[in-house]
Amino acid sequence: MNVVIQVSREGLRFDVLVKPRASRTAVLGVEGDRLAVALAAAPVEGAANEALRRLLAEFFGVPRQNVSIVSGEKSRRKRVELRGIGEAELRARLPPAS
């Protein structure tokens, strides 16, 4: 499958599956209709959420302040929103579905 991208007034939204406490922080690929990421940070006091924002900003080439967690702040399944990137560019940067 491919990542489902929703166009909102502010930007582009999609779902992310987070694997915290990994050995390294990295984009793992696409699992089902979500982007899967590994985060070395523990899910304590927002550290994993901040690590996710930094990772996605770097991966998609947008400023960190253009990455928001819309829902799932305390869950491994999150919905994020990116601003400052077009849908075609976002799709081009996504890893291929496995």
KAPE-V451112 format. One record per residue. N is the residue number from 1. RES is the residue in three letters. SS is DSSP state (a for helix, b for strand, c for the rest). PHI is phi in whole degrees, 0 to 359 (999 if undefined). NEAR is the number of other C-alpha atoms within 12 Angstrom. Layout:
# KAPE-V451112
n:N res:RES ss:SS phi:PHI near:NEAR
n:N res:RES ss:SS phi:PHI near:NEAR
This chain:
# KAPE-V451112
n:1 res:MET ss:c phi:999 near:14
n:2 res:ASN ss:c phi:244 near:21
n:3 res:VAL ss:c phi:295 near:30
n:4 res:VAL ss:c phi:277 near:24
n:5 res:ILE ss:c phi:249 near:26
n:6 res:GLN ss:b phi:251 near:21
n:7 res:VAL ss:b phi:272 near:19
n:8 res:SER ss:c phi:246 near:16
n:9 res:ARG ss:c phi:297 near:11
n:10 res:GLU ss:c phi:271 near:18
n:11 res:GLY ss:c phi:179 near:23
n:12 res:LEU ss:b phi:244 near:31
n:13 res:ARG ss:b phi:244 near:32
n:14 res:PHE ss:b phi:204 near:36
n:15 res:ASP ss:b phi:265 near:32
n:16 res:VAL ss:b phi:230 near:41
n:17 res:LEU ss:b phi:255 near:30
n:18 res:VAL ss:b phi:258 near:40
n:19 res:LYS ss:b phi:245 near:30
n:20 res:PRO ss:c phi:284 near:29
n:21 res:ARG ss:c phi:60 near:20
n:22 res:ALA ss:c phi:279 near:19
n:23 res:SER ss:c phi:288 near:13
n:24 res:ARG ss:c phi:210 near:17
n:25 res:THR ss:c phi:265 near:27
n:26 res:ALA ss:b phi:195 near:27
n:27 res:VAL ss:b phi:279 near:32
n:28 res:LEU ss:b phi:269 near:26
n:29 res:GLY ss:b phi:143 near:26
n:30 res:VAL ss:b phi:249 near:27
n:31 res:GLU ss:b phi:242 near:24
n:32 res:GLY ss:c phi:66 near:17
n:33 res:ASP ss:c phi:248 near:23
n:34 res:ARG ss:b phi:235 near:31
n:35 res:LEU ss:b phi:276 near:40
n:36 res:ALA ss:b phi:259 near:35
n:37 res:VAL ss:b phi:227 near:38
n:38 res:ALA ss:b phi:251 near:30
n:39 res:LEU ss:c phi:235 near:31
n:40 res:ALA ss:c phi:290 near:24
n:41 res:ALA ss:c phi:291 near:27
n:42 res:ALA ss:c phi:276 near:24
n:43 res:PRO ss:c phi:281 near:23
n:44 res:VAL ss:c phi:235 near:16
n:45 res:GLU ss:c phi:52 near:12
n:46 res:GLY ss:c phi:79 near:18
n:47 res:ALA ss:a phi:297 near:19
n:48 res:ALA ss:a phi:292 near:31
n:49 res:ASN ss:a phi:296 near:39
n:50 res:GLU ss:a phi:293 near:26
n:51 res:ALA ss:a phi:297 near:34
n:52 res:LEU ss:a phi:296 near:42
n:53 res:ARG ss:a phi:299 near:37
n:54 res:ARG ss:a phi:297 near:29
n:55 res:LEU ss:a phi:298 near:30
n:56 res:LEU ss:a phi:294 near:40
n:57 res:ALA ss:a phi:299 near:27
n:58 res:GLU ss:a phi:293 near:21
n:59 res:PHE ss:a phi:297 near:28
n:60 res:PHE ss:a phi:264 near:31
n:61 res:GLY ss:c phi:71 near:23
n:62 res:VAL ss:c phi:236 near:25
n:63 res:PRO ss:c phi:296 near:19
n:64 res:ARG ss:a phi:304 near:24
n:65 res:GLN ss:a phi:291 near:18
n:66 res:ASN ss:a phi:270 near:25
n:67 res:VAL ss:b phi:246 near:33
n:68 res:SER ss:b phi:235 near:33
n:69 res:ILE ss:b phi:264 near:33
n:70 res:VAL ss:b phi:278 near:25
n:71 res:SER ss:b phi:207 near:18
n:72 res:GLY ss:c phi:86 near:20
n:73 res:GLU ss:c phi:307 near:25
n:74 res:LYS ss:c phi:251 near:20
n:75 res:SER ss:c phi:238 near:21
n:76 res:ARG ss:c phi:284 near:27
n:77 res:ARG ss:b phi:259 near:26
n:78 res:LYS ss:b phi:236 near:28
n:79 res:ARG ss:b phi:248 near:33
n:80 res:VAL ss:b phi:244 near:35
n:81 res:GLU ss:b phi:232 near:36
n:82 res:LEU ss:b phi:248 near:38
n:83 res:ARG ss:c phi:243 near:29
n:84 res:GLY ss:c phi:87 near:22
n:85 res:ILE ss:c phi:216 near:26
n:86 res:GLY ss:c phi:276 near:23
n:87 res:GLU ss:a phi:298 near:24
n:88 res:ALA ss:a phi:297 near:13
n:89 res:GLU ss:a phi:293 near:18
n:90 res:LEU ss:a phi:299 near:30
n:91 res:ARG ss:a phi:299 near:23
n:92 res:ALA ss:a phi:295 near:15
n:93 res:ARG ss:a phi:272 near:24
n:94 res:LEU ss:c phi:293 near:31
n:95 res:PRO ss:c phi:292 near:23
n:96 res:PRO ss:c phi:294 near:20
n:97 res:ALA ss:b phi:291 near:19
n:98 res:SER ss:c phi:266 near:16
